[in-house]
């Protein structure tokens, strides 16, 4: 592996071919746990505010995770400094994940949950920033970019600490402000000084976290009925859920992920960080939100078809639960449309139409039982992917052949 030595760190050479380090995969295990915590949080707070708060927590987790994806791309996770940063961040992230049930409302006894969460988030961010500064000590451009990045690191945590002293919609609004400080502050800081020397590593890193999130959707299917006796409705609903999750996997990994990696590798070293920030760090956030929302919807569908004491097979999902199932898939598809536009500058008309079909079907679905709602959502996505495969069969073969050769 080609690297460019600094006094205390190592910066990869541009266009370095690197693979994801096992420690990075280990780091992602904590993210898996955090996502399951978010799904459980939203399931226990099945209101519009609870759904919004769940999305805000995902935004917090995502921004913490993506920062380390950039760090491990600039310098290998085999470097002692990066290993230390990942291990410390893992510990803080795990404690943060434990506090998710108390992220907004402190439980009786023990430490104050919202404050613990804010402090853990600050530790994750400060560790990331400090190690990045060490790595960047001989790169003036990267160091200047980090200085512009610093206010968002501190500012977001200050707002979270203030939010811990409030409740209700005021607290939710302050959380949204904290995320705005992070996301908007990073965008306003520009991308000229960031470095993205290993495009294949960066693309692979994001592909793996999509698999992690999709895996959490499968976990949600099992957790939803783990304590219920097996029955034909559970078997059928589980099969439909796996079809839906498999279709979501296909939508990302069949061609989209390959196109994204190729587009990133084709960019110059100067413009690549901007594409990486927009198409991966920013655009993958709604992608992950859509997946977690679908996990919540699947969890509720399995509860409805399996828990015969509280529901019948004729009961439909309504309100927030239905919004999570339908809106989650629609958001996932729209994020794909934006991803393709950002990477290859074309509009995915079929996926845009499928998202539109889901939104049009949404008002009619409360008349359909939960099992039927899941079947309709899965069918729309599967049909869209089949149509896309038929219409673009030749392009798909050509693209895959070209990228495999590349």
C-alpha positions as CSV (number, residue, x, y, z in Angstrom):
1,X,0.0,0.0,0.0
2,X,1.3,3.4,-1.0
3,X,1.3,5.9,1.8
4,X,2.7,9.3,2.4
5,X,4.5,9.5,5.8
6,X,4.0,12.4,8.2
7,X,5.7,12.8,11.6
8,X,3.0,11.0,13.6
9,X,0.5,9.7,11.1
10,X,0.2,8.3,7.6
11,X,-1.9,9.8,4.8
12,X,-2.8,7.5,2.0
13,X,-1.5,8.4,-1.5
14,X,-4.2,9.6,-4.0
15,X,-6.2,6.8,-5.7
16,X,-4.8,4.3,-3.3
17,X,-6.6,1.0,-3.5
18,X,-7.6,0.0,0.0
19,X,-10.1,-2.3,1.6
20,X,-12.2,-2.0,4.7
21,X,-10.2,-2.9,7.8
22,X,-11.6,-5.5,10.3
23,X,-11.5,-2.9,13.0
24,X,-13.9,-0.7,11.0
25,X,-16.3,-3.7,10.7
26,X,-16.0,-4.1,14.5
27,X,-16.8,-0.4,14.9
28,X,-20.0,-1.0,12.8
29,X,-21.3,-3.6,15.3
30,X,-21.9,-0.8,17.7
31,X,-23.8,1.1,15.0
32,X,-26.0,-2.0,14.5
33,X,-26.9,-2.0,18.2
34,X,-27.6,1.7,18.0
35,X,-30.0,1.3,15.1
36,X,-31.9,-1.5,16.9
37,X,-32.2,0.9,19.9
38,X,-33.7,3.5,17.6
39,X,-36.2,1.1,16.1
40,X,-37.3,0.1,19.6
41,X,-37.4,3.7,20.7
42,X,-39.8,4.6,17.8
43,X,-41.9,1.5,18.4
44,X,-42.3,2.5,22.1
45,X,-43.1,6.1,21.1
46,X,-45.4,5.6,18.2
47,X,-46.4,9.2,17.6
48,X,-45.4,11.7,15.0
49,X,-43.1,13.4,17.5
50,X,-41.6,10.0,18.4
51,X,-41.0,9.3,14.7
52,X,-39.3,12.7,14.3
53,X,-37.2,12.1,17.4
54,X,-36.1,8.8,16.1
55,X,-35.0,10.4,12.8
56,X,-33.1,13.0,14.8
57,X,-31.3,10.3,16.7
58,X,-30.4,8.5,13.5
59,X,-29.0,11.9,12.2
60,X,-26.8,12.1,15.3
61,X,-25.6,8.5,14.9
62,X,-25.0,8.9,11.2
63,X,-22.9,12.1,11.6
64,X,-20.7,10.4,14.2
65,X,-20.3,7.3,12.0
66,X,-19.5,9.1,8.7
67,X,-16.8,11.2,10.3
68,X,-14.8,8.0,11.1
69,X,-15.4,6.8,7.5
70,X,-13.6,9.9,6.3
71,X,-10.8,9.5,8.9
72,X,-10.1,5.9,8.1
73,X,-10.1,6.8,4.4
74,X,-7.4,9.5,4.8
75,X,-5.3,7.2,7.0
76,X,-5.4,3.4,7.4
77,X,-7.1,2.0,10.4
78,X,-3.9,0.0,11.0
79,X,-2.2,3.1,12.2
80,X,-2.0,3.2,16.0
81,X,-3.7,6.7,16.2
82,X,-6.6,5.5,14.2
83,X,-7.0,2.3,16.1
84,X,-7.1,4.3,19.3
85,X,-9.6,6.7,18.0
86,X,-11.9,3.9,16.8
87,X,-11.7,2.0,20.0
88,X,-12.4,5.1,22.2
89,X,-15.2,6.2,19.9
90,X,-16.7,2.6,20.0
91,X,-16.9,2.8,23.8
92,X,-18.5,6.2,23.8
93,X,-20.9,5.2,21.0
94,X,-22.0,2.1,22.8
95,X,-22.8,4.1,26.0
96,X,-24.6,6.6,23.7
97,X,-26.7,3.8,22.3
98,X,-27.5,2.6,25.8
99,X,-29.0,6.0,26.6
100,X,-31.2,6.2,23.5
101,X,-34.3,5.1,25.4
102,X,-33.6,8.2,27.7
103,X,-32.4,10.5,24.9
104,X,-35.3,12.9,25.5
105,X,-36.8,11.9,28.8
106,X,-34.6,11.0,31.7
107,X,-35.7,7.9,33.6
108,X,-35.9,7.9,37.4
109,X,-32.6,7.1,39.2
110,X,-29.1,6.9,37.8
111,X,-27.4,9.5,35.7
112,X,-29.2,12.1,33.6
113,X,-29.8,10.3,30.2
114,X,-30.0,13.4,27.9
115,X,-26.8,14.8,29.4
116,X,-24.9,11.5,29.2
117,X,-25.9,11.2,25.5
118,X,-24.6,14.7,24.8
119,X,-21.3,14.1,26.6
120,X,-20.8,10.8,24.8
121,X,-21.5,12.5,21.4
122,X,-19.0,15.2,22.3
123,X,-16.4,12.5,23.1
124,X,-17.0,10.7,19.8
125,X,-16.6,14.0,17.9
126,X,-13.6,15.4,19.8
127,X,-11.8,12.1,19.5
128,X,-12.4,12.1,15.7
129,X,-11.3,15.8,15.4
130,X,-8.2,15.4,17.5
131,X,-6.9,12.3,15.7
132,X,-7.7,14.0,12.3
133,X,-5.6,17.0,13.4
134,X,-2.7,14.7,14.2
135,X,-3.0,13.0,10.8
136,X,-3.3,16.4,9.0
137,X,-0.3,18.0,10.7
138,X,1.7,18.2,7.4
139,X,-1.3,18.9,5.2
140,X,-2.0,22.6,5.4
141,X,-5.2,22.4,3.3
142,X,-6.7,19.6,5.4
143,X,-5.7,21.3,8.7
144,X,-7.4,24.5,7.5
145,X,-10.5,22.5,6.6
146,X,-10.6,21.0,10.1
147,X,-10.4,24.4,11.7
148,X,-13.5,25.5,9.7
149,X,-15.1,22.2,10.8
150,X,-14.4,22.8,14.5
151,X,-17.3,25.2,15.4
152,X,-19.9,22.6,14.3
153,X,-18.2,19.9,16.6
154,X,-18.5,22.1,19.7
155,X,-21.7,23.9,18.7
156,X,-23.9,20.9,18.2
157,X,-23.0,19.5,21.6
158,X,-23.7,22.8,23.4
159,X,-27.2,22.8,21.8
160,X,-27.7,19.2,22.9
161,X,-26.8,20.1,26.4
162,X,-29.2,23.0,26.4
163,X,-31.9,20.7,24.9
164,X,-31.5,18.3,27.9
165,X,-33.0,21.1,30.1
166,X,-36.2,21.2,28.2
167,X,-39.0,18.9,27.2
168,X,-41.7,18.4,24.5
169,X,-41.5,20.1,21.2
170,X,-39.0,22.7,22.4
171,X,-36.6,20.0,23.2
172,X,-37.3,18.3,19.8
173,X,-36.7,21.7,18.1
174,X,-33.4,22.1,19.9
175,X,-32.3,18.7,18.7
176,X,-33.1,19.7,15.1
177,X,-31.0,22.8,15.7
178,X,-28.1,20.7,16.9
179,X,-28.2,18.6,13.8
180,X,-28.5,21.8,11.6
181,X,-25.3,23.1,13.3
182,X,-23.5,19.8,12.3
183,X,-24.8,19.3,8.8
184,X,-25.2,22.9,7.6
185,X,-22.0,24.0,9.4
186,X,-20.1,21.3,7.5
187,X,-21.7,22.3,4.2
188,X,-20.8,26.0,4.8
189,X,-17.2,25.0,5.5
190,X,-16.8,23.8,2.0
191,X,-15.0,20.7,0.7
192,X,-11.8,22.1,-0.8
193,X,-9.6,21.0,2.1
194,X,-11.0,17.5,2.7
195,X,-9.1,14.5,1.3
196,X,-10.6,11.3,-0.1
197,X,-7.6,9.4,-1.4
198,X,-9.2,5.9,-1.5
199,X,-12.5,6.0,-3.4
200,X,-13.0,2.2,-3.4
201,X,-12.6,2.1,0.3
202,X,-15.1,4.9,0.8
203,X,-17.7,3.3,-1.4
204,X,-17.2,-0.1,0.2
205,X,-17.5,1.5,3.6
206,X,-20.9,3.0,2.8
207,X,-22.1,-0.2,1.1
208,X,-21.3,-2.2,4.2
209,X,-23.2,0.2,6.4
210,X,-26.2,-0.1,4.1
211,X,-26.0,-3.9,4.6
212,X,-25.8,-3.3,8.4
213,X,-29.0,-1.2,8.3
214,X,-30.8,-3.7,6.1
215,X,-29.7,-6.5,8.5
216,X,-31.3,-4.5,11.3
217,X,-34.6,-4.6,9.2
218,X,-34.3,-8.4,9.3
219,X,-33.7,-8.4,13.0
220,X,-36.8,-6.3,13.4
221,X,-38.8,-9.0,11.7
222,X,-37.5,-11.6,14.1
223,X,-37.8,-9.5,17.2
224,X,-41.4,-8.6,16.4
225,X,-42.5,-12.2,16.8
226,X,-39.7,-13.8,18.8
227,X,-42.0,-14.5,21.8
228,X,-45.1,-15.5,19.8
229,X,-46.0,-19.0,18.7
230,X,-45.2,-19.7,15.0
231,X,-48.2,-19.6,12.7
232,X,-48.9,-19.4,9.0
233,X,-49.6,-15.6,9.1
234,X,-46.2,-15.1,10.7
235,X,-44.5,-17.3,8.1
236,X,-46.2,-15.4,5.3
237,X,-45.6,-12.0,6.7
238,X,-42.0,-12.8,7.4
239,X,-41.6,-14.0,3.8
240,X,-43.1,-10.8,2.4
241,X,-40.8,-8.8,4.7
242,X,-37.7,-10.6,3.5
243,X,-38.8,-10.0,-0.1
244,X,-39.1,-6.3,0.6
245,X,-35.7,-6.1,2.3
246,X,-34.1,-8.2,-0.5
247,X,-35.6,-5.8,-3.1
248,X,-34.1,-2.9,-1.2
249,X,-30.7,-4.7,-1.2
250,X,-31.0,-5.3,-5.0
251,X,-31.9,-1.6,-5.6
252,X,-28.6,-0.5,-4.0
253,X,-26.1,-3.3,-4.8
254,X,-27.1,-4.5,-8.3
255,X,-25.8,-1.4,-10.2
256,X,-26.1,1.7,-8.1
257,X,-23.2,1.0,-5.7
258,X,-21.0,0.1,-8.6
259,X,-21.9,3.3,-10.4
260,X,-21.2,5.3,-7.3
261,X,-17.8,3.8,-6.8
262,X,-16.8,4.3,-10.4
263,X,-18.0,8.0,-10.4
264,X,-16.1,8.6,-7.2
265,X,-12.9,7.0,-8.6
266,X,-13.3,9.0,-11.9
267,X,-13.3,12.4,-10.1
268,X,-10.1,14.3,-9.7
269,X,-8.4,14.4,-6.3
270,X,-9.6,18.0,-5.9
271,X,-13.3,17.5,-6.7
272,X,-13.7,14.0,-5.2
273,X,-14.3,15.1,-1.6
274,X,-17.2,17.3,-2.7
275,X,-18.9,14.3,-4.5
276,X,-18.1,12.1,-1.5
277,X,-19.7,14.6,0.9
278,X,-22.8,15.1,-1.2
279,X,-23.5,11.7,-2.6
280,X,-22.3,9.6,0.4
281,X,-22.2,11.6,3.6
282,X,-25.3,13.6,2.9
283,X,-27.4,11.5,0.6
284,X,-26.9,8.2,2.4
285,X,-28.5,9.7,5.5
286,X,-32.1,9.6,4.1
287,X,-31.2,6.2,2.7
288,X,-30.5,4.9,6.2
289,X,-33.5,6.7,7.6
290,X,-35.7,5.0,5.0
291,X,-34.3,1.6,6.0
292,X,-34.8,2.1,9.7
293,X,-38.4,3.4,9.1
294,X,-39.1,0.2,7.1
295,X,-37.7,-1.8,10.0
296,X,-40.2,-0.1,12.3
297,X,-43.1,-0.8,9.8
298,X,-42.1,-4.5,9.5
299,X,-41.9,-4.8,13.2
300,X,-45.5,-3.5,13.5
301,X,-46.8,-5.7,10.7
302,X,-45.4,-8.8,12.4
303,X,-47.0,-7.8,15.7
304,X,-50.3,-7.3,14.0
305,X,-50.4,-10.7,12.3
306,X,-48.8,-12.6,15.2
307,X,-50.4,-11.1,18.3
308,X,-53.9,-12.6,18.1
309,X,-54.8,-11.4,21.6
310,X,-54.7,-7.7,20.6
311,X,-55.2,-7.8,16.8
312,X,-56.9,-9.7,14.1
313,X,-55.7,-10.4,10.6
314,X,-58.1,-7.8,9.3
315,X,-56.5,-5.0,11.3
316,X,-54.6,-2.4,9.2
317,X,-51.6,-0.4,10.1
318,X,-52.5,3.2,10.6
319,X,-50.9,6.6,11.3
320,X,-47.2,6.5,12.2
321,X,-46.8,2.7,11.7
322,X,-48.1,2.9,8.1
323,X,-46.1,6.1,7.4
324,X,-43.0,4.2,8.5
325,X,-43.6,1.3,6.1
326,X,-44.8,3.2,3.1
327,X,-42.8,6.5,3.6
328,X,-39.7,4.5,4.4
329,X,-39.6,2.7,1.1
330,X,-40.5,6.0,-0.8
331,X,-37.8,7.9,1.0
332,X,-35.3,5.1,0.2
333,X,-36.2,5.3,-3.5
334,X,-36.0,9.1,-3.6
335,X,-32.6,8.9,-2.0
336,X,-31.5,6.5,-4.8
337,X,-32.8,9.0,-7.4
338,X,-30.7,11.7,-5.9
339,X,-27.7,9.4,-5.6
340,X,-27.8,8.6,-9.2
341,X,-28.2,12.2,-10.2
342,X,-25.3,13.3,-8.1
343,X,-23.0,10.5,-9.3
344,X,-23.9,9.9,-13.0
345,X,-26.2,12.9,-13.6
346,X,-29.2,10.9,-14.8
347,X,-32.7,10.7,-13.4
348,X,-34.0,7.2,-12.5
349,X,-37.5,7.6,-13.8
350,X,-38.7,4.1,-12.8
351,X,-37.7,4.6,-9.2
352,X,-39.1,8.1,-9.1
353,X,-42.4,6.6,-10.5
354,X,-42.3,3.9,-7.9
355,X,-41.9,6.4,-5.1
356,X,-44.8,8.3,-6.6
357,X,-47.0,5.2,-6.7
358,X,-46.3,4.5,-3.1
359,X,-47.3,8.0,-2.0
360,X,-50.5,7.8,-4.1
361,X,-51.4,4.4,-2.6
362,X,-50.7,5.6,0.9
363,X,-54.2,7.2,1.5
364,X,-55.9,4.0,0.3
365,X,-53.9,1.5,2.3
366,X,-55.7,2.0,5.7
367,X,-58.6,0.0,4.1
368,X,-56.2,-3.0,3.6
369,X,-55.1,-5.4,6.4
370,X,-51.6,-5.1,7.6
371,X,-50.5,-8.2,5.6
372,X,-52.0,-6.8,2.5
373,X,-50.3,-3.4,3.1
374,X,-46.9,-5.1,3.3
375,X,-47.7,-7.1,0.1
376,X,-48.7,-4.0,-1.8
377,X,-45.5,-2.1,-0.8
378,X,-43.3,-5.1,-1.6
379,X,-45.0,-5.6,-4.9
380,X,-44.6,-2.0,-6.0
381,X,-40.9,-2.1,-5.3
382,X,-40.3,-5.5,-6.9
383,X,-42.3,-4.5,-10.0
384,X,-40.3,-1.3,-10.3
385,X,-37.0,-3.2,-10.2
386,X,-38.2,-5.8,-12.7
387,X,-39.3,-3.1,-15.1
388,X,-36.0,-1.3,-14.6
389,X,-34.1,-4.5,-15.3
390,X,-36.0,-5.1,-18.5
391,X,-35.9,-1.6,-19.8
392,X,-32.2,-1.2,-19.1
393,X,-31.0,-4.8,-19.5
394,X,-28.4,-4.0,-22.1
395,X,-27.2,-0.9,-20.2
396,X,-27.0,-3.0,-17.1
397,X,-24.9,-5.7,-18.8
398,X,-22.6,-3.1,-20.3
399,X,-22.2,-1.2,-17.1
400,X,-21.4,-4.3,-15.1
401,X,-18.9,-5.5,-17.7
402,X,-17.2,-2.2,-17.9
403,X,-16.9,-1.8,-14.1
404,X,-15.7,-5.4,-13.7
405,X,-13.0,-4.8,-16.3
406,X,-12.1,-1.5,-14.6
